[in-house]
Amino acid sequence: MSTYMANKATIERKWYVVDAAGKPLGKTAVIVADLLRGKGKVTYTPHADCGDNVIVINAGKATLSGNKMEQKYYRTHSGWIGGLKETKYRILMQEKPETAMRVAVRGMMPRNTVCKDSLKRLHIYADANYEQQAQKPIVLD
């Protein structure tokens, strides 16, 4: 018996909607990362991009446990001397909650081209309105 290997022609992609309102940011990111990679499918292949499309709504209403809103920082560096920029998660969640969710999901993905291709199928919105109603996405609880 041979081992099944998924390829682009045999992959069927579905659309899912994940509501992040009132849920922890990290636990929502775990669910989204598993859907993007396709780990719940029978046809899962680790080295192939066989995941689904995911829409995250209400990213601005996601929560962080403990004192992470004040103690955790989002850091970026320009590459130049003194180019470090730090933003508290309290400010990041107010101004750009989509970025906070994208960083959390990316941190749970492998560091290769599968991650890069999978993150193109991730759509994050700060509120409950989204543009992909025509795809008839499945709502996850």
N, CA, C and O atoms as CSV, one atom per row, in Angstrom:
chain,resi,resn,atom,element,x,y,z
A,1,MET,N,N,0.842,-1.177,0.000
A,1,MET,CA,C,0.000,0.000,0.000
A,1,MET,C,C,0.890,1.243,0.000
A,1,MET,O,O,1.832,1.343,0.786
A,2,SER,N,N,0.587,2.174,-0.875
A,2,SER,CA,C,1.418,3.369,-0.983
A,2,SER,C,C,0.873,4.488,-0.091
A,2,SER,O,O,-0.299,4.488,0.285
A,3,THR,N,N,1.741,5.429,0.234
A,3,THR,CA,C,1.371,6.570,1.056
A,3,THR,C,C,0.745,7.645,0.182
A,3,THR,O,O,1.240,7.931,-0.908
A,4,TYR,N,N,-0.345,8.242,0.660
A,4,TYR,CA,C,-1.032,9.283,-0.097
A,4,TYR,C,C,-0.248,10.588,-0.011
A,4,TYR,O,O,0.196,10.975,1.070
A,5,MET,N,N,-0.076,11.261,-1.131
A,5,MET,CA,C,0.565,12.570,-1.194
A,5,MET,C,C,-0.381,13.530,-1.911
A,5,MET,O,O,-0.777,13.292,-3.052
A,6,ALA,N,N,-0.731,14.596,-1.241
A,6,ALA,CA,C,-1.630,15.581,-1.833
A,6,ALA,C,C,-0.878,16.431,-2.851
A,6,ALA,O,O,0.302,16.732,-2.674
A,7,ASN,N,N,-1.580,16.817,-3.927
A,7,ASN,CA,C,-1.036,17.764,-4.888
A,7,ASN,C,C,-2.099,18.822,-5.197
A,7,ASN,O,O,-3.245,18.698,-4.766
A,8,LYS,N,N,-1.721,19.844,-5.930
A,8,LYS,CA,C,-2.617,20.978,-6.151
A,8,LYS,C,C,-3.904,20.594,-6.864
A,8,LYS,O,O,-4.937,21.223,-6.636
A,9,ALA,N,N,-3.873,19.594,-7.709
A,9,ALA,CA,C,-5.056,19.209,-8.473
A,9,ALA,C,C,-6.105,18.505,-7.607
A,9,ALA,O,O,-7.296,18.569,-7.913
A,10,THR,N,N,-5.687,17.847,-6.552
A,10,THR,CA,C,-6.623,17.061,-5.746
A,10,THR,C,C,-7.114,17.771,-4.491
A,10,THR,O,O,-7.948,17.224,-3.769
A,11,ILE,N,N,-6.619,18.971,-4.213
A,11,ILE,CA,C,-6.986,19.667,-2.987
A,11,ILE,C,C,-8.311,20.404,-3.171
A,11,ILE,O,O,-8.487,21.169,-4.120
A,12,GLU,N,N,-9.239,20.157,-2.243
A,12,GLU,CA,C,-10.510,20.877,-2.234
A,12,GLU,C,C,-10.491,21.844,-1.062
A,12,GLU,O,O,-10.374,21.431,0.092
A,13,ARG,N,N,-10.603,23.116,-1.359
A,13,ARG,CA,C,-10.527,24.134,-0.317
A,13,ARG,C,C,-11.925,24.631,0.036
A,13,ARG,O,O,-12.731,24.941,-0.841
A,14,LYS,N,N,-12.195,24.699,1.334
A,14,LYS,CA,C,-13.449,25.242,1.835
A,14,LYS,C,C,-13.170,26.600,2.472
A,14,LYS,O,O,-12.017,26.974,2.686
A,15,TRP,N,N,-14.231,27.320,2.767
A,15,TRP,CA,C,-14.131,28.617,3.427
A,15,TRP,C,C,-14.731,28.497,4.819
A,15,TRP,O,O,-15.811,27.929,4.985
A,16,TYR,N,N,-14.039,29.029,5.820
A,16,TYR,CA,C,-14.495,28.994,7.194
A,16,TYR,C,C,-14.485,30.402,7.770
A,16,TYR,O,O,-13.645,31.226,7.409
A,17,VAL,N,N,-15.439,30.672,8.680
A,17,VAL,CA,C,-15.487,31.925,9.418
A,17,VAL,C,C,-15.266,31.600,10.886
A,17,VAL,O,O,-15.960,30.756,11.454
A,18,VAL,N,N,-14.298,32.272,11.499
A,18,VAL,CA,C,-14.003,32.098,12.918
A,18,VAL,C,C,-14.272,33.428,13.607
A,18,VAL,O,O,-13.715,34.456,13.223
A,19,ASP,N,N,-15.124,33.405,14.623
A,19,ASP,CA,C,-15.446,34.613,15.380
A,19,ASP,C,C,-14.545,34.674,16.606
A,19,ASP,O,O,-14.568,33.767,17.438
A,20,ALA,N,N,-13.747,35.740,16.725
A,20,ALA,CA,C,-12.784,35.876,17.814
A,20,ALA,C,C,-13.308,36.690,18.979
A,20,ALA,O,O,-12.558,36.951,19.920
A,21,ALA,N,N,-14.560,37.100,18.953
A,21,ALA,CA,C,-15.100,37.971,19.997
A,21,ALA,C,C,-15.150,37.241,21.337
A,21,ALA,O,O,-15.777,36.188,21.459
A,22,GLY,N,N,-14.483,37.811,22.338
A,22,GLY,CA,C,-14.511,37.259,23.680
A,22,GLY,C,C,-13.645,36.029,23.887
A,22,GLY,O,O,-13.649,35.460,24.978
A,23,LYS,N,N,-12.904,35.602,22.875
A,23,LYS,CA,C,-12.045,34.422,22.983
A,23,LYS,C,C,-10.590,34.861,23.100
A,23,LYS,O,O,-10.228,35.929,22.607
A,24,PRO,N,N,-9.751,34.052,23.745
A,24,PRO,CA,C,-8.329,34.406,23.828
A,24,PRO,C,C,-7.678,34.436,22.447
A,24,PRO,O,O,-7.983,33.616,21.580
A,25,LEU,N,N,-6.786,35.386,22.266
A,25,LEU,CA,C,-6.110,35.574,20.983
A,25,LEU,C,C,-5.331,34.330,20.571
A,25,LEU,O,O,-5.393,33.915,19.414
A,26,GLY,N,N,-4.600,33.735,21.505
A,26,GLY,CA,C,-3.770,32.578,21.193
A,26,GLY,C,C,-4.570,31.342,20.845
A,26,GLY,O,O,-4.207,30.611,19.924
A,27,LYS,N,N,-5.657,31.093,21.565
A,27,LYS,CA,C,-6.468,29.905,21.285
A,27,LYS,C,C,-7.179,30.026,19.943
A,27,LYS,O,O,-7.360,29.033,19.239
A,28,THR,N,N,-7.579,31.243,19.591
A,28,THR,CA,C,-8.178,31.465,18.276
A,28,THR,C,C,-7.130,31.272,17.184
A,28,THR,O,O,-7.430,30.720,16.125
A,29,ALA,N,N,-5.912,31.720,17.435
A,29,ALA,CA,C,-4.837,31.578,16.454
A,29,ALA,C,C,-4.478,30.114,16.217
A,29,ALA,O,O,-4.114,29.751,15.099
A,30,VAL,N,N,-4.571,29.272,17.233
A,30,VAL,CA,C,-4.305,27.840,17.076
A,30,VAL,C,C,-5.322,27.220,16.124
A,30,VAL,O,O,-4.957,26.455,15.231
A,31,ILE,N,N,-6.597,27.548,16.315
A,31,ILE,CA,C,-7.654,27.008,15.456
A,31,ILE,C,C,-7.451,27.459,14.021
A,31,ILE,O,O,-7.576,26.664,13.090
A,32,VAL,N,N,-7.136,28.740,13.843
A,32,VAL,CA,C,-6.944,29.290,12.501
A,32,VAL,C,C,-5.727,28.665,11.823
A,32,VAL,O,O,-5.788,28.338,10.638
A,33,ALA,N,N,-4.629,28.494,12.549
A,33,ALA,CA,C,-3.415,27.905,11.970
A,33,ALA,C,C,-3.655,26.458,11.537
A,33,ALA,O,O,-3.160,26.033,10.494
A,34,ASP,N,N,-4.412,25.702,12.336
A,34,ASP,CA,C,-4.713,24.320,11.956
A,34,ASP,C,C,-5.583,24.261,10.702
A,34,ASP,O,O,-5.391,23.388,9.856
A,35,LEU,N,N,-6.541,25.187,10.578
A,35,LEU,CA,C,-7.376,25.222,9.372
A,35,LEU,C,C,-6.561,25.620,8.142
A,35,LEU,O,O,-6.745,25.056,7.064
A,36,LEU,N,N,-5.661,26.589,8.305
A,36,LEU,CA,C,-4.830,27.043,7.174
A,36,LEU,C,C,-3.904,25.934,6.682
A,36,LEU,O,O,-3.649,25.827,5.483
A,37,ARG,N,N,-3.403,25.117,7.590
A,37,ARG,CA,C,-2.503,24.018,7.210
A,37,ARG,C,C,-3.264,22.792,6.734
A,37,ARG,O,O,-2.703,21.968,6.011
A,38,GLY,N,N,-4.539,22.648,7.122
A,38,GLY,CA,C,-5.327,21.498,6.721
A,38,GLY,C,C,-5.105,20.286,7.602
A,38,GLY,O,O,-5.283,19.153,7.155
A,39,LYS,N,N,-4.718,20.509,8.849
A,39,LYS,CA,C,-4.386,19.395,9.732
A,39,LYS,C,C,-5.587,18.546,10.113
A,39,LYS,O,O,-5.411,17.408,10.548
A,40,GLY,N,N,-6.789,19.056,9.967
A,40,GLY,CA,C,-7.972,18.271,10.291
A,40,GLY,C,C,-8.455,17.398,9.146
A,40,GLY,O,O,-9.404,16.632,9.316
A,41,LYS,N,N,-7.835,17.495,8.007
A,41,LYS,CA,C,-8.257,16.727,6.836
A,41,LYS,C,C,-7.606,15.353,6.814
A,41,LYS,O,O,-6.515,15.157,7.349
A,42,VAL,N,N,-8.284,14.419,6.195
A,42,VAL,CA,C,-7.728,13.076,6.031
A,42,VAL,C,C,-6.574,13.106,5.036
A,42,VAL,O,O,-5.650,12.297,5.123
A,43,THR,N,N,-6.630,14.030,4.105
A,43,THR,CA,C,-5.619,14.119,3.050
A,43,THR,C,C,-4.462,15.037,3.416
A,43,THR,O,O,-3.772,15.526,2.522
A,44,TYR,N,N,-4.227,15.286,4.702
A,44,TYR,CA,C,-3.172,16.197,5.143
A,44,TYR,C,C,-1.801,15.665,4.743
A,44,TYR,O,O,-1.465,14.505,4.980
A,45,THR,N,N,-1.023,16.549,4.131
A,45,THR,CA,C,0.356,16.247,3.768
A,45,THR,C,C,1.217,17.375,4.315
A,45,THR,O,O,0.994,18.532,3.958
A,46,PRO,N,N,2.203,17.077,5.180
A,46,PRO,CA,C,2.948,18.147,5.861
A,46,PRO,C,C,3.707,19.090,4.939
A,46,PRO,O,O,3.807,20.281,5.232
A,47,HIS,N,N,4.241,18.586,3.834
A,47,HIS,CA,C,5.069,19.435,2.979
A,47,HIS,C,C,4.276,20.127,1.875
A,47,HIS,O,O,4.851,20.870,1.079
A,48,ALA,N,N,2.953,19.894,1.814
A,48,ALA,CA,C,2.122,20.489,0.768
A,48,ALA,C,C,1.136,21.479,1.384
A,48,ALA,O,O,0.741,21.338,2.541
A,49,ASP,N,N,0.750,22.462,0.611
A,49,ASP,CA,C,-0.212,23.464,1.051
A,49,ASP,C,C,-1.615,22.928,0.761
A,49,ASP,O,O,-2.141,23.135,-0.332
A,50,CYS,N,N,-2.221,22.243,1.729
A,50,CYS,CA,C,-3.517,21.604,1.503
A,50,CYS,C,C,-4.593,22.132,2.455
A,50,CYS,O,O,-5.572,21.436,2.726
A,51,GLY,N,N,-4.421,23.348,2.960
A,51,GLY,CA,C,-5.365,23.916,3.919
A,51,GLY,C,C,-6.525,24.636,3.264
A,51,GLY,O,O,-6.660,24.650,2.041
A,52,ASP,N,N,-7.355,25.232,4.094
A,52,ASP,CA,C,-8.561,25.916,3.655
A,52,ASP,C,C,-8.410,27.426,3.781
A,52,ASP,O,O,-7.417,27.921,4.315
A,53,ASN,N,N,-9.407,28.148,3.282
A,53,ASN,CA,C,-9.461,29.599,3.413
A,53,ASN,C,C,-10.157,29.940,4.725
A,53,ASN,O,O,-11.163,29.321,5.071
A,54,VAL,N,N,-9.635,30.913,5.453
A,54,VAL,CA,C,-10.175,31.263,6.770
A,54,VAL,C,C,-10.430,32.762,6.843
A,54,VAL,O,O,-9.601,33.573,6.428
A,55,ILE,N,N,-11.599,33.112,7.381
A,55,ILE,CA,C,-11.971,34.499,7.620
A,55,ILE,C,C,-12.112,34.658,9.131
A,55,ILE,O,O,-12.885,33.934,9.758
A,56,VAL,N,N,-11.378,35.590,9.715
A,56,VAL,CA,C,-11.471,35.866,11.151
A,56,VAL,C,C,-12.202,37.186,11.310
A,56,VAL,O,O,-11.763,38.212,10.791
A,57,ILE,N,N,-13.325,37.160,12.032
A,57,ILE,CA,C,-14.084,38.385,12.274
A,57,ILE,C,C,-13.980,38.752,13.756
A,57,ILE,O,O,-13.660,37.907,14.593
A,58,ASN,N,N,-14.250,40.004,14.064
A,58,ASN,CA,C,-14.191,40.546,15.428
A,58,ASN,C,C,-12.819,40.353,16.062
A,58,ASN,O,O,-12.725,40.021,17.243
A,59,ALA,N,N,-11.763,40.556,15.295
A,59,ALA,CA,C,-10.409,40.427,15.838
A,59,ALA,C,C,-10.136,41.490,16.887
A,59,ALA,O,O,-9.311,41.276,17.775
A,60,GLY,N,N,-10.796,42.609,16.807
A,60,GLY,CA,C,-10.610,43.667,17.792
A,60,GLY,C,C,-11.217,43.348,19.137
A,60,GLY,O,O,-10.903,44.013,20.124
A,61,LYS,N,N,-12.092,42.333,19.204
A,61,LYS,CA,C,-12.734,41.958,20.459
A,61,LYS,C,C,-12.096,40.731,21.090
A,61,LYS,O,O,-12.616,40.204,22.074
A,62,ALA,N,N,-10.981,40.268,20.541
A,62,ALA,CA,C,-10.257,39.144,21.145
A,62,ALA,C,C,-9.609,39.607,22.440
A,62,ALA,O,O,-9.300,40.788,22.603
A,63,THR,N,N,-9.407,38.677,23.354
A,63,THR,CA,C,-8.869,39.029,24.663
A,63,THR,C,C,-7.473,38.448,24.854
A,63,THR,O,O,-7.066,37.521,24.154
A,64,LEU,N,N,-6.761,39.004,25.801
A,64,LEU,CA,C,-5.476,38.471,26.241
A,64,LEU,C,C,-5.580,38.222,27.739
A,64,LEU,O,O,-6.121,39.052,28.469
A,65,SER,N,N,-5.072,37.098,28.197
A,65,SER,CA,C,-5.198,36.749,29.607
A,65,SER,C,C,-4.124,37.444,30.443
A,65,SER,O,O,-3.084,37.857,29.931
A,66,GLY,N,N,-4.398,37.560,31.717
A,66,GLY,CA,C,-3.432,38.151,32.638
A,66,GLY,C,C,-3.186,39.623,32.348
A,66,GLY,O,O,-4.099,40.355,31.966
A,67,ASN,N,N,-1.944,40.045,32.534
A,67,ASN,CA,C,-1.558,41.440,32.300
A,67,ASN,C,C,-0.878,41.626,30.955
A,67,ASN,O,O,-0.091,42.559,30.790
A,68,LYS,N,N,-1.165,40.756,29.986
A,68,LYS,CA,C,-0.476,40.830,28.701
A,68,LYS,C,C,-0.766,42.110,27.940
A,68,LYS,O,O,0.061,42.547,27.141
A,69,MET,N,N,-1.915,42.718,28.167
A,69,MET,CA,C,-2.220,43.974,27.472
A,69,MET,C,C,-1.208,45.061,27.836
A,69,MET,O,O,-0.890,45.909,27.003
A,70,GLU,N,N,-0.709,45.044,29.049
A,70,GLU,CA,C,0.252,46.055,29.487
A,70,GLU,C,C,1.701,45.569,29.426
A,70,GLU,O,O,2.610,46.379,29.244
A,71,GLN,N,N,1.930,44.272,29.575
A,71,GLN,CA,C,3.296,43.771,29.683
A,71,GLN,C,C,3.862,43.240,28.368
A,71,GLN,O,O,5.081,43.195,28.202
A,72,LYS,N,N,3.011,42.840,27.442
A,72,LYS,CA,C,3.482,42.252,26.194
A,72,LYS,C,C,3.675,43.344,25.145
A,72,LYS,O,O,2.877,44.278,25.055
A,73,TYR,N,N,4.741,43.219,24.352
A,73,TYR,CA,C,5.066,44.211,23.333
A,73,TYR,C,C,5.117,43.564,21.957
A,73,TYR,O,O,5.522,42.411,21.810
A,74,TYR,N,N,4.700,44.327,20.952
A,74,TYR,CA,C,4.880,43.959,19.555
A,74,TYR,C,C,6.100,44.727,19.076
A,74,TYR,O,O,6.108,45.958,19.093
A,75,ARG,N,N,7.137,44.003,18.645
A,75,ARG,CA,C,8.406,44.640,18.281
A,75,ARG,C,C,8.682,44.478,16.788
A,75,ARG,O,O,8.500,43.402,16.219
A,76,THR,N,N,9.125,45.572,16.169
A,76,THR,CA,C,9.598,45.536,14.789
A,76,THR,C,C,10.941,46.249,14.737
A,76,THR,O,O,11.214,47.147,15.533
A,77,HIS,N,N,11.766,45.839,13.799
A,77,HIS,CA,C,13.081,46.453,13.655
A,77,HIS,C,C,13.319,46.750,12.188
A,77,HIS,O,O,13.071,45.908,11.325
A,78,SER,N,N,13.802,47.955,11.909
A,78,SER,CA,C,14.030,48.380,10.535
A,78,SER,C,C,15.325,47.820,9.960
A,78,SER,O,O,15.511,47.822,8.744
A,79,GLY,N,N,16.216,47.344,10.814
A,79,GLY,CA,C,17.508,46.862,10.357
A,79,GLY,C,C,18.610,47.883,10.553
A,79,GLY,O,O,19.791,47.556,10.442
A,80,TRP,N,N,18.235,49.109,10.841
A,80,TRP,CA,C,19.200,50.170,11.092
A,80,TRP,C,C,19.484,50.263,12.590
A,80,TRP,O,O,18.716,49.761,13.411
A,81,ILE,N,N,20.587,50.905,12.929
A,81,ILE,CA,C,20.939,51.105,14.330
A,81,ILE,C,C,19.884,51.992,14.987
A,81,ILE,O,O,19.557,53.063,14.476
A,82,GLY,N,N,19.362,51.543,16.109
A,82,GLY,CA,C,18.315,52.296,16.795
A,82,GLY,C,C,16.964,52.181,16.131
A,82,GLY,O,O,16.080,52.999,16.390
A,83,GLY,N,N,16.777,51.180,15.273
A,83,GLY,CA,C,15.535,51.049,14.513
A,83,GLY,C,C,14.481,50.182,15.166
A,83,GLY,O,O,13.537,49.766,14.494
A,84,LEU,N,N,14.605,49.891,16.456
A,84,LEU,CA,C,13.631,49.067,17.159
A,84,LEU,C,C,12.415,49.908,17.542
A,84,LEU,O,O,12.542,50.981,18.132
A,85,LYS,N,N,11.231,49.392,17.190
A,85,LYS,CA,C,9.986,50.052,17.578
A,85,LYS,C,C,9.179,49.070,18.413
A,85,LYS,O,O,8.993,47.918,18.021
A,86,GLU,N,N,8.706,49.523,19.549
A,86,GLU,CA,C,7.925,48.697,20.447
A,86,GLU,C,C,6.548,49.317,20.638
A,86,GLU,O,O,6.412,50.527,20.816
A,87,THR,N,N,5.526,48.460,20.597
A,87,THR,CA,C,4.156,48.899,20.815
A,87,THR,C,C,3.510,47.946,21.801
A,87,THR,O,O,3.589,46.729,21.633
A,88,LYS,N,N,2.868,48.489,22.834
A,88,LYS,CA,C,2.144,47.634,23.777
A,88,LYS,C,C,0.937,47.024,23.077
A,88,LYS,O,O,0.349,47.622,22.176
A,89,TYR,N,N,0.585,45.822,23.515
A,89,TYR,CA,C,-0.546,45.138,22.897
A,89,TYR,C,C,-1.857,45.868,23.146
A,89,TYR,O,O,-2.789,45.721,22.356
A,90,ARG,N,N,-1.961,46.642,24.203
A,90,ARG,CA,C,-3.167,47.428,24.447
A,90,ARG,C,C,-3.390,48.412,23.307
A,90,ARG,O,O,-4.506,48.560,22.810
A,91,ILE,N,N,-2.317,49.084,22.900
A,91,ILE,CA,C,-2.405,50.052,21.804
A,91,ILE,C,C,-2.584,49.337,20.467
A,91,ILE,O,O,-3.349,49.789,19.616
A,92,LEU,N,N,-1.876,48.216,20.284
A,92,LEU,CA,C,-1.973,47.463,19.037
A,92,LEU,C,C,-3.381,46.921,18.831
A,92,LEU,O,O,-3.898,46.954,17.714
A,93,MET,N,N,-4.003,46.424,19.892
A,93,MET,CA,C,-5.366,45.880,19.778
A,93,MET,C,C,-6.392,46.987,19.519
A,93,MET,O,O,-7.447,46.720,18.944
A,94,GLN,N,N,-6.103,48.212,19.929
A,94,GLN,CA,C,-7.011,49.315,19.659
A,94,GLN,C,C,-6.861,49.817,18.229
A,94,GLN,O,O,-7.853,50.098,17.557
A,95,GLU,N,N,-5.600,49.930,17.759
A,95,GLU,CA,C,-5.342,50.548,16.464
A,95,GLU,C,C,-5.311,49.549,15.310
A,95,GLU,O,O,-5.891,49.811,14.256
A,96,LYS,N,N,-4.647,48.411,15.490
A,96,LYS,CA,C,-4.503,47.424,14.414
A,96,LYS,C,C,-4.711,46.009,14.939
A,96,LYS,O,O,-3.743,45.257,15.053
A,97,PRO,N,N,-5.942,45.624,15.264
A,97,PRO,CA,C,-6.150,44.272,15.781
A,97,PRO,C,C,-5.888,43.186,14.729
A,97,PRO,O,O,-5.606,42.040,15.077
A,98,GLU,N,N,-5.980,43.546,13.453
A,98,GLU,CA,C,-5.688,42.574,12.393
A,98,GLU,C,C,-4.226,42.141,12.440
A,98,GLU,O,O,-3.909,40.973,12.213
A,99,THR,N,N,-3.342,43.086,12.735
A,99,THR,CA,C,-1.914,42.781,12.825
A,99,THR,C,C,-1.628,41.858,13.994
A,99,THR,O,O,-0.822,40.936,13.866
A,100,ALA,N,N,-2.265,42.084,15.121
A,100,ALA,CA,C,-2.051,41.233,16.289
A,100,ALA,C,C,-2.470,39.798,15.996
A,100,ALA,O,O,-1.770,38.861,16.380
A,101,MET,N,N,-3.599,39.613,15.323
A,101,MET,CA,C,-4.059,38.260,14.986
A,101,MET,C,C,-3.139,37.617,13.955
A,101,MET,O,O,-2.818,36.434,14.072
A,102,ARG,N,N,-2.711,38.375,12.950
A,102,ARG,CA,C,-1.828,37.822,11.924
A,102,ARG,C,C,-0.477,37.390,12.515
A,102,ARG,O,O,0.064,36.354,12.125
A,103,VAL,N,N,0.063,38.168,13.442
A,103,VAL,CA,C,1.334,37.817,14.087
A,103,VAL,C,C,1.170,36.545,14.916
A,103,VAL,O,O,2.056,35.690,14.925
A,104,ALA,N,N,0.039,36.418,15.612
A,104,ALA,CA,C,-0.203,35.231,16.432
A,104,ALA,C,C,-0.347,33.980,15.571
A,104,ALA,O,O,0.176,32.923,15.924
A,105,VAL,N,N,-1.051,34.092,14.442
A,105,VAL,CA,C,-1.228,32.933,13.554
A,105,VAL,C,C,0.092,32.572,12.901
A,105,VAL,O,O,0.425,31.392,12.797
A,106,ARG,N,N,0.847,33.565,12.459
A,106,ARG,CA,C,2.118,33.291,11.795
A,106,ARG,C,C,3.112,32.624,12.736
A,106,ARG,O,O,3.930,31.813,12.301
A,107,GLY,N,N,3.050,32.956,14.009
A,107,GLY,CA,C,3.935,32.334,14.975
A,107,GLY,C,C,3.650,30.866,15.200
A,107,GLY,O,O,4.499,30.150,15.731
A,108,MET,N,N,2.474,30.399,14.810
A,108,MET,CA,C,2.097,28.995,14.984
A,108,MET,C,C,2.200,28.192,13.695
A,108,MET,O,O,1.772,27.039,13.641
A,109,MET,N,N,2.764,28.799,12.663
A,109,MET,CA,C,2.937,28.118,11.385
A,109,MET,C,C,4.412,27.759,11.207
A,109,MET,O,O,5.272,28.364,11.848
A,110,PRO,N,N,4.717,26.788,10.353
A,110,PRO,CA,C,6.119,26.451,10.099
A,110,PRO,C,C,6.816,27.572,9.340
A,110,PRO,O,O,6.173,28.338,8.622
A,111,ARG,N,N,8.125,27.666,9.500
A,111,ARG,CA,C,8.885,28.734,8.835
A,111,ARG,C,C,9.370,28.244,7.478
A,111,ARG,O,O,10.549,27.926,7.321
A,112,ASN,N,N,8.480,28.182,6.501
A,112,ASN,CA,C,8.830,27.756,5.150
A,112,ASN,C,C,7.848,28.358,4.149
A,112,ASN,O,O,7.041,29.217,4.505
A,113,THR,N,N,7.917,27.914,2.913
A,113,THR,CA,C,7.057,28.479,1.878
A,113,THR,C,C,5.600,28.065,2.045
A,113,THR,O,O,4.707,28.744,1.538
A,114,VAL,N,N,5.344,26.967,2.745
A,114,VAL,CA,C,3.959,26.567,3.004
A,114,VAL,C,C,3.264,27.636,3.846
A,114,VAL,O,O,2.093,27.939,3.620
A,115,CYS,N,N,3.977,28.205,4.809
A,115,CYS,CA,C,3.431,29.271,5.646
A,115,CYS,C,C,3.105,30.494,4.803
A,115,CYS,O,O,2.045,31.098,4.965
A,116,LYS,N,N,3.998,30.856,3.920
A,116,LYS,CA,C,3.807,32.042,3.085
A,116,LYS,C,C,2.576,31.883,2.190
A,116,LYS,O,O,1.790,32.818,2.034
A,117,ASP,N,N,2.417,30.709,1.613
A,117,ASP,CA,C,1.263,30.466,0.758
A,117,ASP,C,C,-0.030,30.363,1.561
A,117,ASP,O,O,-1.086,30.796,1.099
A,118,SER,N,N,0.052,29.794,2.755
A,118,SER,CA,C,-1.139,29.627,3.580
A,118,SER,C,C,-1.652,30.965,4.098
A,118,SER,O,O,-2.863,31.178,4.160
A,119,LEU,N,N,-0.755,31.863,4.469
A,119,LEU,CA,C,-1.185,33.153,5.014
A,119,LEU,C,C,-1.857,34.039,3.964
A,119,LEU,O,O,-2.522,35.013,4.316
A,120,LYS,N,N,-1.692,33.717,2.698
A,120,LYS,CA,C,-2.402,34.468,1.654
A,120,LYS,C,C,-3.895,34.151,1.676
A,120,LYS,O,O,-4.705,34.925,1.165
A,121,ARG,N,N,-4.258,33.014,2.268
A,121,ARG,CA,C,-5.666,32.612,2.353
A,121,ARG,C,C,-6.309,33.006,3.670
A,121,ARG,O,O,-7.417,32.566,3.977
A,122,LEU,N,N,-5.626,33.829,4.450
A,122,LEU,CA,C,-6.156,34.303,5.723
A,122,LEU,C,C,-6.687,35.724,5.555
A,122,LEU,O,O,-5.971,36.612,5.091
A,123,HIS,N,N,-7.940,35.931,5.934
A,123,HIS,CA,C,-8.585,37.241,5.832
A,123,HIS,C,C,-9.052,37.634,7.231
A,123,HIS,O,O,-9.851,36.925,7.842
A,124,ILE,N,N,-8.554,38.765,7.740
A,124,ILE,CA,C,-8.838,39.184,9.107
A,124,ILE,C,C,-9.560,40.529,9.079
A,124,ILE,O,O,-9.165,41.448,8.360
A,125,TYR,N,N,-10.628,40.626,9.879
A,125,TYR,CA,C,-11.406,41.857,9.973
A,125,TYR,C,C,-11.586,42.229,11.438
A,125,TYR,O,O,-11.800,41.357,12.280
A,126,ALA,N,N,-11.501,43.511,11.743
A,126,ALA,CA,C,-11.614,43.984,13.121
A,126,ALA,C,C,-13.048,43.917,13.631
A,126,ALA,O,O,-13.270,43.795,14.835
A,127,ASP,N,N,-14.025,43.997,12.728
A,127,ASP,CA,C,-15.422,43.949,13.143
A,127,ASP,C,C,-16.117,42.757,12.493
A,127,ASP,O,O,-15.458,41.877,11.939
A,128,ALA,N,N,-17.453,42.727,12.562
A,128,ALA,CA,C,-18.202,41.566,12.079
A,128,ALA,C,C,-18.486,41.604,10.584
A,128,ALA,O,O,-19.012,40.630,10.046
A,129,ASN,N,N,-18.161,42.687,9.898
A,129,ASN,CA,C,-18.427,42.791,8.461
A,129,ASN,C,C,-17.261,42.224,7.667
A,129,ASN,O,O,-16.106,42.555,7.937
A,130,TYR,N,N,-17.553,41.377,6.693
A,130,TYR,CA,C,-16.520,40.840,5.824
A,130,TYR,C,C,-17.042,40.761,4.394
A,130,TYR,O,O,-18.252,40.795,4.168
A,131,GLU,N,N,-16.133,40.656,3.433
A,131,GLU,CA,C,-16.473,40.783,2.019
A,131,GLU,C,C,-16.724,39.460,1.304
A,131,GLU,O,O,-17.169,39.470,0.156
A,132,GLN,N,N,-16.458,38.337,1.934
A,132,GLN,CA,C,-16.483,37.055,1.240
A,132,GLN,C,C,-17.805,36.302,1.421
A,132,GLN,O,O,-17.784,35.080,1.568
A,133,GLN,N,N,-18.943,36.982,1.417
A,133,GLN,CA,C,-20.223,36.282,1.565
A,133,GLN,C,C,-20.542,35.403,0.358
A,133,GLN,O,O,-21.271,34.420,0.490
A,134,ALA,N,N,-20.010,35.741,-0.809
A,134,ALA,CA,C,-20.306,34.981,-2.028
A,134,ALA,C,C,-19.735,33.564,-1.977
A,134,ALA,O,O,-20.229,32.681,-2.678
A,135,GLN,N,N,-18.704,33.331,-1.161
A,135,GLN,CA,C,-18.103,32.014,-1.053
A,135,GLN,C,C,-18.892,31.091,-0.124
A,135,GLN,O,O,-18.572,29.907,-0.019
A,136,LYS,N,N,-19.906,31.610,0.543
A,136,LYS,CA,C,-20.738,30.853,1.487
A,136,LYS,C,C,-19.907,30.104,2.506
A,136,LYS,O,O,-19.916,28.874,2.526
A,137,PRO,N,N,-19.177,30.833,3.365
A,137,PRO,CA,C,-18.289,30.173,4.325
A,137,PRO,C,C,-19.058,29.457,5.439
A,137,PRO,O,O,-20.187,29.817,5.773
A,138,ILE,N,N,-18.417,28.442,5.997
A,138,ILE,CA,C,-18.971,27.666,7.097
A,138,ILE,C,C,-18.556,28.360,8.400
A,138,ILE,O,O,-17.383,28.684,8.585
A,139,VAL,N,N,-19.516,28.587,9.297
A,139,VAL,CA,C,-19.230,29.269,10.557
A,139,VAL,C,C,-18.773,28.234,11.587
A,139,VAL,O,O,-19.465,27.246,11.834
A,140,LEU,N,N,-17.603,28.469,12.183
A,140,LEU,CA,C,-17.083,27.600,13.239
A,140,LEU,C,C,-17.392,28.198,14.598
A,140,LEU,O,O,-17.369,29.417,14.763
A,141,ASP,N,N,-17.677,27.358,15.561
A,141,ASP,CA,C,-17.926,27.831,16.930
A,141,ASP,C,C,-16.696,27.654,17.783
A,141,ASP,O,O,-16.712,27.996,18.966
